[in-house]
Amino acid sequence: MTQQSDQPGVLESNEFQLAGDGVQITYLSGDRDGGPYLTYSDADNDRTFSGQEIHALQCELGTLVTVLLRYMPDVGSDMLTLIVPQVRVAELSEPVETLAIKCHHSTPMIGPPLGAAQSYQVIALQGSVQNPWLR
């Protein structure tokens, strides 16, 4: 599902290969069936997400792509939000830098938590973006 840009020969990109701080992420905004696809790997997780498991929100920063990495009943959950910038690719690939934010949301069993319910880890990512249909 390739989108044409206003400039001839420049195609909207939609495949990101990113890494940083022990994390590897691959994100496709749309595969051949039109749905999103994301893989996430770090020391504790090796997960694949597709379709309704991926929530994408357009905003001024780009597209915020969020997945639920882990849910622990009576303890909390870990979510990942990837900031996907708008990038256009004229060649096979272009370099890209972005951020991912890992959020731990505490939900203790007994009473409301003291202090902040969420804690955040910011992950700087570098890699490339390419149009998978040009390969």
ABEGO torsion letter per residue (X at the ends): XBBBBABBGBBBBABBBBBEGGBBBBBBABBAAGBBBBBBBBAABBBBBBEAABBBBBBAAEBBBBBBABBBBGAEBBBBBBBBBBBBBABABBBBBBBBBBBBBBBBABEBBBEBABBBBBBBBBEBBBBAAAX
